[in-house]
Amino acid sequence: ITYLVTTQIIRPEAITIDFSTDEVYWSDTIRDTVEAISWDGSRRRTVARNIPKAISLLTVDNYLYVMDRAFLSVKTVLRLRQLSL
């Protein structure tokens, strides 16, 4: 077992992995954030704020989508990377 996050996390609700970049994304429904960290435990960062009840996360076609229970919506919150041609 490898712990990626052990501090500044209160109620993780959803998690997804972007296997093309080895990034892990999760929501914290108490802190109202979506955060990310590299697979090796480096580069932790907040990628979205004021997402009150992010209950589901999904990465598809270079975008991070969030299902938000508070606003009854699904929205794009982040473009993950530039497409290479």
HELIX and SHEET records of a PDB file:
SHEET    1   A 4 PRO A  12  ASP A  18  0                                        
SHEET    2   A 4 GLU A  23  ASP A  28 -1                                        
SHEET    3   A 4 THR A  33  SER A  38 -1                                        
SHEET    4   A 4 ARG A  45  ARG A  49 -1                                        
SHEET    1   B 3 ALA A  54  VAL A  60  0                                        
SHEET    2   B 3 TYR A  63  ASP A  68 -1                                        
SHEET    3   B 3 SER A  73  ARG A  79 -1                                        
END                                                                             
